[in-house]
Amino acid sequence: MSLAPDLLEILVCPKCKGPLEYRTTPQEQLVCQACRLIYAVEDDIPIMLIDEAKHF
């Protein structure tokens, strides 16, 4: 499954309010290039908590 296109259009990084890149491989995740954070997507639900994001 994947995130709905309507949802992807309105999601922004909760830290900088910048755009997010949606990746489906190797796992679903949303990536903020500006903050260098990766937000997980679990069961088609984006986990948009800054404290839960991983740095890359």
MDTraj code that builds the backbone (N, CA, C; nanometers):
import mdtraj as md
import numpy as np

residues = "MET SER LEU ALA PRO ASP LEU LEU GLU ILE LEU VAL CYS PRO LYS CYS LYS GLY PRO LEU GLU TYR ARG THR THR PRO GLN GLU GLN LEU VAL CYS GLN ALA CYS ARG LEU ILE TYR ALA VAL GLU ASP ASP ILE PRO ILE MET LEU ILE ASP GLU ALA LYS HIS PHE".split()
xyz = np.array([
    [0.0847, -0.1175, 0.0000],
    [0.0000, 0.0000, 0.0000],
    [0.0893, 0.1239, 0.0000],
    [0.0277, 0.2360, -0.0289],
    [0.1043, 0.3602, -0.0287],
    [0.0158, 0.4736, 0.0210],
    [0.0798, 0.5853, 0.0482],
    [0.0066, 0.7027, 0.0961],
    [-0.0748, 0.7636, -0.0175],
    [-0.1878, 0.8175, 0.0176],
    [-0.2759, 0.8804, -0.0808],
    [-0.2093, 1.0047, -0.1399],
    [-0.2203, 1.0243, -0.2713],
    [-0.1619, 1.1431, -0.3350],
    [-0.2115, 1.2740, -0.2734],
    [-0.3379, 1.2788, -0.2317],
    [-0.3929, 1.3999, -0.1692],
    [-0.3189, 1.4322, -0.0391],
    [-0.2872, 1.3294, 0.0360],
    [-0.2152, 1.3481, 0.1621],
    [-0.0724, 1.3951, 0.1361],
    [-0.0069, 1.3356, 0.0384],
    [0.1311, 1.3732, 0.0066],
    [0.1430, 1.5191, -0.0356],
    [0.0386, 1.5717, -0.0978],
    [0.0402, 1.7120, -0.1423],
    [0.0418, 1.8100, -0.0256],
    [-0.0167, 1.7726, 0.0875],
    [-0.0279, 1.8677, 0.1984],
    [0.0729, 1.8447, 0.3106],
    [0.1383, 1.7277, 0.3111],
    [0.2358, 1.7005, 0.4174],
    [0.3624, 1.7839, 0.3995],
    [0.4102, 1.8398, 0.5092],
    [0.5372, 1.9123, 0.5118],
    [0.6146, 1.8670, 0.6349],
    [0.7425, 1.8968, 0.6355],
    [0.8259, 1.8633, 0.7500],
    [0.7768, 1.9413, 0.8721],
    [0.7519, 1.8728, 0.9840],
    [0.7045, 1.9436, 1.1031],
    [0.8102, 2.0354, 1.1650],
    [0.9368, 2.0138, 1.1323],
    [1.0438, 2.0950, 1.1900],
    [1.0638, 2.2254, 1.1111],
    [1.0796, 2.2156, 0.9780],
    [1.1108, 2.3348, 0.8979],
    [0.9970, 2.3786, 0.8061],
    [0.8908, 2.2989, 0.7995],
    [0.7756, 2.3248, 0.7120],
    [0.8112, 2.3152, 0.5639],
    [0.9219, 2.2483, 0.5348],
    [0.9670, 2.2292, 0.3975],
    [0.9043, 2.1066, 0.3331],
    [0.9329, 2.0863, 0.2036],
    [0.8758, 1.9719, 0.1313],
    [0.9364, 1.8400, 0.1763],
    [0.8597, 1.7346, 0.1594],
    [0.9041, 1.6006, 0.1934],
    [0.9104, 1.5151, 0.0673],
    [1.0099, 1.4280, 0.0620],
    [1.0240, 1.3331, -0.0478],
    [0.9686, 1.1991, 0.0000],
    [0.8780, 1.1414, -0.0784],
    [0.8176, 1.0134, -0.0431],
    [0.8979, 0.9010, -0.1075],
    [0.9468, 0.8101, -0.0258],
    [1.0218, 0.6944, -0.0748],
    [0.9486, 0.5671, -0.0371],
    [0.9501, 0.4718, -0.1285],
    [0.8816, 0.3451, -0.1014],
    [0.9780, 0.2283, -0.0858],
    [1.1049, 0.2478, -0.1231],
    [1.2020, 0.1394, -0.1082],
    [1.3228, 0.1898, -0.0320],
    [1.3836, 0.1161, 0.0532],
    [1.3497, -0.0213, 0.0889],
    [1.2264, -0.0305, 0.1785],
    [1.1839, 0.0837, 0.2356],
    [1.0607, 0.0870, 0.3150],
    [0.9962, 0.2227, 0.2949],
    [0.8692, 0.2305, 0.3277],
    [0.7998, 0.3587, 0.3136],
    [0.8546, 0.4588, 0.4146],
    [0.8870, 0.5772, 0.3650],
    [0.9364, 0.6829, 0.4531],
    [0.9232, 0.8175, 0.3844],
    [0.9213, 0.9218, 0.4655],
    [0.9187, 1.0588, 0.4167],
    [1.0508, 1.1239, 0.4564],
    [1.1154, 1.1905, 0.3610],
    [1.2493, 1.2436, 0.3829],
    [1.2490, 1.3945, 0.3659],
    [1.3059, 1.4644, 0.4631],
    [1.3273, 1.6081, 0.4535],
    [1.4758, 1.6299, 0.4264],
    [1.5080, 1.6778, 0.3062],
    [1.6473, 1.7010, 0.2697],
    [1.7058, 1.8192, 0.3487],
    [1.6253, 1.9199, 0.3775],
    [1.6738, 2.0393, 0.4482],
    [1.7166, 2.0060, 0.5915],
    [1.6358, 1.9309, 0.6618],
    [1.6644, 1.8955, 0.8017],
    [1.7455, 1.7669, 0.8133],
    [1.7545, 1.6937, 0.7016],
    [1.8223, 1.5639, 0.6989],
    [1.7577, 1.4681, 0.7992],
    [1.6232, 1.4619, 0.7924],
    [1.5457, 1.3741, 0.8795],
    [1.4634, 1.2778, 0.7954],
    [1.4438, 1.1578, 0.8496],
    [1.3599, 1.0569, 0.7860],
    [1.2449, 1.0253, 0.8811],
    [1.1232, 1.0406, 0.8310],
    [1.0026, 1.0086, 0.9069],
    [0.9484, 0.8752, 0.8575],
    [0.9248, 0.7836, 0.9489],
    [0.8751, 0.6508, 0.9135],
    [0.7281, 0.6574, 0.8743],
    [0.6872, 0.5584, 0.7942],
    [0.5465, 0.5385, 0.7610],
    [0.5130, 0.3965, 0.8032],
    [0.4194, 0.3826, 0.8961],
    [0.3813, 0.2511, 0.9476],
    [0.2334, 0.2274, 0.9218],
    [0.2033, 0.1188, 0.8504],
    [0.0646, 0.0843, 0.8161],
    [-0.0059, 0.2015, 0.7491],
    [0.0636, 0.2663, 0.6547],
    [0.0110, 0.3805, 0.5782],
    [-0.0174, 0.5035, 0.6647],
    [0.0461, 0.5112, 0.7806],
    [0.0313, 0.6275, 0.8680],
    [0.1686, 0.6912, 0.8865],
    [0.1870, 0.8150, 0.8391],
    [0.3153, 0.8806, 0.8586],
    [0.3354, 0.9198, 1.0048],
    [0.4511, 0.8876, 1.0584],
    [0.4857, 0.9210, 1.1963],
    [0.5629, 1.0532, 1.1913],
    [0.4909, 1.1636, 1.2099],
    [0.5466, 1.2968, 1.1883],
    [0.5940, 1.3619, 1.3182],
    [0.6476, 1.2839, 1.4088],
    [0.7011, 1.3357, 1.5347],
    [0.8508, 1.3602, 1.5185],
    [0.8954, 1.4803, 1.5458],
    [1.0362, 1.5152, 1.5297],
    [1.1247, 1.4245, 1.6151],
    [1.0817, 1.3939, 1.7359],
    [1.1603, 1.3089, 1.8257],
    [1.1713, 1.1647, 1.7755],
    [1.0792, 1.1216, 1.6901],
    [1.0806, 0.9858, 1.6372],
    [1.1568, 0.9763, 1.5055],
    [1.1892, 1.0891, 1.4435],
    [1.2583, 1.0898, 1.3147],
    [1.4033, 1.0470, 1.3312],
    [1.4577, 0.9903, 1.2224],
    [1.5981, 0.9481, 1.2215],
    [1.6795, 1.0446, 1.1367],
    [1.8011, 1.0718, 1.1798],
    [1.8923, 1.1567, 1.1032],
    [1.9630, 1.0718, 0.9975],
    [1.9979, 1.1362, 0.8861],
    [2.0802, 1.0681, 0.7853],
    [2.1948, 1.1558, 0.7435],
])
top = md.Topology()
chain = top.add_chain()
for i, resn in enumerate(residues, 1):
    res = top.add_residue(resn, chain, resSeq=i)
    for name in ("N", "CA", "C"):
        top.add_atom(name, md.element.get_by_symbol(name[0]), res)
traj = md.Trajectory(xyz[None], top)
